[in-house]
Amino acid sequence: MVKKTSAALPVIAERELSRGATEIRPDPHNMDAFDAATTDIGALIGAAKARMAERGPAEALPLWQQIRERFPNQTQGHLGYAEALMNAGRFDEADALLSETTDRFPDDCWGWIHYAQVAGRRGNWTEALQRWQLARDRFPEIPIANIGYGDALCEAGRFDASEKILSAACARFAEEPWAWIQRAKLATRRAQANRPYFEHLGPGDWQEPLRYWQEVRNRFPEISEGHLGYALALKSADRLPEAKTLLSEIVLKFPGEPWAWIHYAQTAADCADWTEALRGWREVGERFPVFAEKSYGGICRTAAAVQHQCNMLTHALPVSFEIQKRCLEFMRLIEPHSMIGYRKARFGSKYDGGYVMIDDFKGVTGAFSFGIANDANWDAAIADRGVPVFQFDHTIDEPPISRPDLIFTKARIAAEPGQHGQTQTIDELVSIHGSPGKATLLLKIDIEADEWPVFDSVSEEALACFAQIAAEFHYFGNAMLDSEFYQRALRVLQKLHRNFAVVHVHGINGHPVCNIVNVMVPDIMEITFANRRRYSFGPSVETFPGPLDAPCHPNMPDVHLGRFIY
């Protein structure tokens, strides 16, 4: 994605961080030069930056500390160390250091800019706005002080005020690319925020962001962010082929930009161009070791998608009656039922991110939302019914919607408890927010295949505290063909079946429908479970998808499940 100001500002600040220095020579493979170059701060900064780019911020901290010790009266080492702390997620330490730095070097604008940044990185936009205003007051002629303030207004959801500041910055600092980039980002954020809970953000809504990103490209053709922003806006407008073509040009023009390759690989996979997706992810891993984990995950996902296509060919042959038998037994555990005395409604986005559930909130005291990414519309819709929602996602720093009744924690939902709050289990959360023996909670879970080990480990006592569960289950095709996966998935569905009845099913149309020995099984499904102790059920006469359903990918037909009876 296009970098936020908090991530992009250090790129601009590099010129100032290295001011007064001789040539910066980043050489991550020759760290012996670091110790020898005791008087060349430029070489030291280059080595520290190279270490950070190659191995990550934690590995670079000792080098930045050496710069601080050798040049205590220059700000570059202190600011570099603070930036590395921020990138390592150590915000409290970065905040304390930057507070000291602004006190010690009050006339250095970059100390104040970094001090404002760290508040934004923590998601404290009230404090960030105050600090950016201080930077503007002290350094009114510095473009970044004005641009950062406008971006903070945008992140705080004050779009009109942000537009006023950023438009003025574009007029006043017309040659500063980040003014125009942040103005285009504001148009993107406004388009995203204008999506009502039950309305799809269609292609036409992206005309203004596309226009602003095109202006960035025209004004600053040698800066990658404008091209990347335009490509991502094309994707959001459902113009995937155009986005892929543009990204293929961007990686050639900016081969050293990691996000260009990452977005190219992701978009190639979205277009089912598996060869190019694999090539893109391989380039990410080879060119940018700091993104090795992301590269590995992308290759695994792409290989799995290719394998699914192969499965659809090979498993169509009726070669195993035993596999077909266990497939049918498995699927019968998630056959839908009707509710007696209740209606269903859709909550969340109209397309991907929306779930059909029983429209009943009596006695519900809280809800969990596991897996947020960039869509918190389900959370907001539940909170609109007076139910506080506790959000958990370890892949983002802040949720896309900010309001008091949405309580966000950056943590991973896992099968086993972790240290320092980095992972949480369902049992732990239920013990805090639930009432033993009472079904007073709701759960929405979409955690990319981690649902299987998570549900496998959860106690039935904790499950009994949920009135309803809306879950996205991944890779049913693999569950039928991998014995270990099958045994775990079977335990999970049997456990859920003992405590809940399925009241709604929906197939994800962006993934294959697997032919498991002539039994058609959606690879990924959204399933809604209702507590057997709270509700009464009868036979279902529905066909799926129903009137409340919509395809997750609106440019593709939905998955037809019929009555889903096996």
Secondary structure, DSSP 8 states (H G I E B T S, - for coil): ----HHHHHHHHHHHHHTTT-------TT-THHHHH-TT-HHHHHHHHHHHHHHH-HHHHHHHHHHHHHH-TTSHHHHHHHHHHHHHTT-HHHHHHHHHHHHHH-TT-HHHHHHHHHHHHHTT-HHHHHHHHHHHHHH-TT-HHHHHHHHHHHHHTT-HHHHHHHHHHHHHHTTT-HHHHHHHHHHHHHHHHHT--TTS---GGGGHHHHHHHHHHHHH-TT-HHHHHHHHHHHHHTT-HHHHHHHHHHHHHH-TT-HHHHHHHHHHHHHTT-HHHHHHHHHHHHHH-GGGHHHHHHHHHHHHHHHHHHHHHHHTTS---HHHHHHHHHHHHTT--EEESS--EEEEE-SSTTEEEEE---TT--EEEEE--TT--HHHHHHHTTT--EEEE-SS-SS-SS--TTEEEE--EE-SS--STTSEE-HHHHHHHH-BTTB--EEEEE--TTTHHHHHHHS-HHHHTTEEEEEEEE--HHHHHH-HHHHHHHHHHHHHHHHHEEEEEEEE-TTS-EEEETTEEEESSEEEEEEETTT--EEE----BS-TT---SSTTS-----BT---
